[in-house]
Amino acid sequence: LKMGTVPIVMGNSSLYRRHLPDPQSVVFLDDFNTYEAAATYLRTLAQNSSLWEKHLAWKERAFSDDFSTLASHSFATLPCDLCDKYAEEVFPNSKCAWDRNLGLSEILDPCVVEILSRHTLPNDNLPLVNPALGFDAVLITHYTPLRVRKPVMIERVRQTLGVDPIFIEDFDREVLTDEDVKCFGNAEAQMAYIQRVAQKGEVSLTMKHFTAYYYMIQHSLDNVLVLEDDAAFLQADWISKDYDWQKILKDLPASYDLLILSAFGNVHNRGEKITEHIYLAQQSRVASMYMISQKGARNMLRSLPMVSVIDFQMNYAANHKGNQWMDQLPGFHGPRTVNIELYHSEPPQSKQIEPDGHKSTWKPE
């Protein structure tokens, strides 16, 4: 269903009907007296666009409360539900309670929800991704005035991954209002953490990253590869088992939140060595390419408001060095993350390179 198909179900249909967004979202062979009748209907369906669209009409309607509950609490979401329960015990206060459905009214400021809801990313028919890659989508944060970067990024991603990326083009700094900036960040915390207030360009880029997290939860994406629009690949093959990515993927703990893939100068191997290819760093290296899990998307959203640029926001979410700077703000609640795990890949899989081949030097503002 997520991939835009009309599934054909054989067997006891009563087991499946109550788990569907709409009774006509699939074709049940139980509904036909004979297989011949079913085959005739399927041939007609394949040739009749109106009939096909009837089976997909559910995508244009709101889900029922019953289906939303089932979708949010199924066998597939069991690990998250266990974390939810754990968080309810650790954070009994409703302001910090973990809600499987984002708990937007409790976890996020309503104005943040309003901002992130403005995104224009596709609601359905996401590009297909080879399952061997280990992620559901490739999202690229793109500053639209730098138009030359977009076609280059499309080519880089297609050539290496064989995937069409989705660009996050909303929230350029030119369209952000002062109210947006004030809602999304905490200036007092920024002064304590980075000794200055974040510039509008930095808020814009960070907001684009958070749009990726918000989108992941909206569409139940388990793992997503996030790139900035100057990220280049260091390895040409991400599919073959003898190449780095497949080894990294094999070693990555299932409980991970973020896996930093991009290189930053000569910085390597910070943190606890888990395997030859994985290090538990609890801090970002640089956020130009990383993979994030559904758990990580939720944890990052729980780290709002913005206290710094996206790289340092990740450090803050992972409680790097105990977030000692918060001692200056005794009333500040800090990140409401739960068991966050931030890893580095070794070797790195990406570096920042401009379309002309030079090392990226562009700054947010």
N, C-alpha and C positions, 0 to 999 in steps of 0.2 A: 504493500500500500504506500509506503513512504517513497518508493521509487516511481510511482505513477502508473503502476500496472493494475490490471483487474485479475486478482488471483482466482484460480479454479480449485475448489475444495472437494476432495473425495472423502467419504466416511461420514461419521455421525455428526451432522451439522449442528445439533443442539449444543455441542461442546464449544462451538465457535461463534454462534450468532450473537450471543450477549457480549462478545468482546469486539464487536465491529462498530465503527463510527456511523454506519448506515446499513440497513438490511440489503441494499442493492450494491454495496461496495465490492462484493465478490459474487462469483457464480458457484452455487452449490449443485453438485450433480444429483443430490437427493431430491432436488426440485423437479426432476424429469423422470418420467415413467421408464424410459429406456435410454441406453447409451446412444442409440441412434438419434433420439430426439435431442439429447444434449449436444451431440456433434453438429446437428443441423443448426441449433441455436448459436453455437460458437462460430460456425462459418458465417452466419448472418451477422453476428456481432463484429467479426473482423472486417466486414465490408460496409457496415452501416455506421457512419460517424455519429449520427444522432443517438443511436442506441448506445454506442460507446460512451458518449458524453453523459448519458443518463446514469451510467455506472460510476462516473467520476464526479457527479454533481455534489456529492457529499463534501468535496474539498472547498466548495464555496459557502458552506453553511457552518454555523457554530456547532461545536461538539455538545452533546447532551451532558448533563452533570454526571450521569452514570458512567458514560464512556470515559470522561475526563478522569474520574476517580480510578477506573480500571487501568487506564493508560499510565497513571501516575503511581500505581501500586500493583505491579505485576511481578512475575518471577524475574523478568528482565531487570527490574529496578530493585530487587532484593538487597544487593549490596548498599545502595544509596539509602534504602529504607532503614537498614541496620544503623547506618551512620546518623540518620535522622533521629532515631530513638536514642542513640548515644548522646547526641548533641542536646536533646531535650533534658537528659539527666544532668549534663555538664552545665547547660545554660537554661535553668528553669525559668528565668525571666523572659516574658513574652517578647521583649524587644530583641533578644538574642536567639530566640527559638528558631530552629532550622525547619523550614517548610519545604516539603518535596516540590511543591508548585511555585517555587521561588520565594513564597511568603513576601510578595512585593510590598504589601502594606506594612509589614513588620520589619523586614530586613533592609529594604531600600526606601529612601525618602521618595514620596510620591512624585516630586518634581524630577527625580532621576529616572523613574519609570516613564514619565511623560517624555523625557528627552530621548531615551533609548528606543522608545516605541516609534519614534519618527523615522527610523531607518527604512530604507527602500530596498532591502535585500529580497531575493525571490522567495515567495511563499511555498512554492512547490517545484517539482521537476528539477531537483538539484542535479548537477552534472554527475555522471557515473564515475566511480573511483574503483580502481583495481583493489579487491580485498587484500591482496598481498601487501599493499602499502601500509595497512594498519590504521588508516584514518578515513573518515567519512566525507570530508570536504577540504578544499584548500581555500582559505580566505586571505585576501591581501588588503592591507590598509593602504589607501591611495589618496594622496593630496592632489586633487584634480588639476590645479594650475600647472603641475609638472606633467603635462600631457605626454611627453616623449617616453616617460617611464612605463606607461600602461602596455603598449604593444610589446615592449621588450620583456616585461614580466610575463605576458601571455606566452611568448615564445619560450622563455626559460622554463616555465612550468610544464608546458606541453612537451617540450623536448626531453626533459628529465623524467617527468612523472606520467606523461600521457593523459593529463587531466586538464579540463577547462577550469580555471580559477574563478572564484566569485570575488568581486572587488567591493570593498567598503568605501564608498565615495561620499557618504554623508558626513556632516559635521566638520567641514573645512573651517579654518579659523575665521574666515571672512564672514561666515553666516552665524557664528556663535554670538549670542548676546551676553552682556555682562551678567544678566540673571542666570543664564545657562552656566557660566563659569562659576558663579557664586554657589549655585545649587550643587554642582558636581564635585567641587573641591572644598577643602577647609584651609583657608589662608593662614590661620594661626598655626595649624599643624605643619604646613609647608615651611613657615618661617623657622619653626623649631627643628625640622628635619633637614632641610636643604639651605636654610638661612636666606631664603628669598621666596617670593610668591611666584608660582608657576606662570609662565607666559601663555598667552592665548593659543599660540601654535602648539605648545606642549600639552595643553588641555585638549586640543583638537585631536592630536595623535593618540593620547591616552583614551579618549572617548571612543575613537575608532576601534581600539583593541577591546574595550569593554562591550562594544556593539557585537563583536564576535562572540563573546561569552554569553551575552543575552540571547543572541540568535541560536547558539547551541542548545540552550535550554528550551527555547520556543519550539525547536524542531527535533528535540531528543537525539542530538548527535553525540555519539559516544566519545569520539576523538577527532580533533580537527588540527590541521597544520596551518599555523598563522604565520604570514610573511609580511614584512614591510616592503614598500615598493622599490627598494634598492637591494633586495636580497638576491644573492647569486648562489648557485649550487656548486659545491666542491667535488661532488661525486656524480658521474653521469648515469650510474645504474643504481636504482633503488629497489629493484625487483629480485635480481639474482641472489641466491642464498649465500654466495661466497663474498658478497660485497658488504660494506660497513653497515648500511642501514638495516639490513635484515639481521645482522648480528646485534646491533643496538636494540632493535625491536624485540628480539628473543630475550635479551637480558633485562629489559625494562620491567620493573615490578608492576603488577596489576594495580597496586594502590597509588600509583603516581598521580600527581596533579599537573606538574609542568615539566617538560623536558626541553632544556635550552640547547638548540642545535647550532647557533651562530657563534662565530669566533670573535674575540675582542683582543686585538693585539696578540701578545704572547701569553695571555692568561689561560692556563690549563689546569685541570685536575684539582680544583679547589673542593675541599670537603672530603667526605668519607668514601673511599673506593669500595664500590659494591661488586663490580666485575671489571674486566679489562676495558669495557666500553661505557660503563655507567658509574657516575659519581653523585652521591647525595650531597649537594652543595648548600641548599637552603638559601641561595642567593642567585640572582640573575647574572649572566655573563654579558649579554646584550640581547634585546628582544626583537631583533630583525628576523629571526626564524625560530620557531619553537612549536612543539606539539603540546596540546592541552586536552585533558580528559573532561568528561562531564562533571566529575567531582572537582576538578580544578576550576572549571568555569564558575561553579557555585561558590567555591572558596574565594575566588577573585572578586566576585560581586559582593561577597560579604566583607571584603576589605575596604569598600567605599565608606567615606568620601575619599577623593583623590588627595593624597598627601605629598606626592612627588610625580616625576615623570614615570612612564610605564616600567622601566627597568627597576627603579628604586621602589615603585609600588609593589612589585613582585617580592622584593626583599622584605618590605614591611609586612606583606601578607604572610610570608614564611617566618616572621618573627626573627629576622636576622640579627644576631648579636643582642637578642633580647629587646630590640627596639628601645635602647637606653635613652634615646632622645626624648621619649615620652615622659621621662621624669620631670621635664620642664612644664608638662601639662597635666597636672594631677587629675583634672576632671575629664580628660580625653579617654574614651573607652577602648581605643586600639582596635586592631583587626579582630573580627569575630570568626576567624577561620578555625577549622577543625581538622587536626591531623594532616596538615598540608605537607606534601613531599615535593621538593623542587630539585630536579636532577640536571646534570650536565652530560652531554654525550662526549665521548672521546674516541676518535678524533672528532672535532667539529665538522659539521656538514655544510656550513654556509659562511659567507662573508659578505659585507656590503660593498657593492660595485655599481657605479653609475652606468647608464646606457652606453657611454663612450668608452667604457673599460677602465676608467680611473676609479680609485678608491673613493667611496662616498664621503663627501665633506659637507653636504647640505645640512643645515640646522633648522629646527622647527621655526625659528623666528630670527 
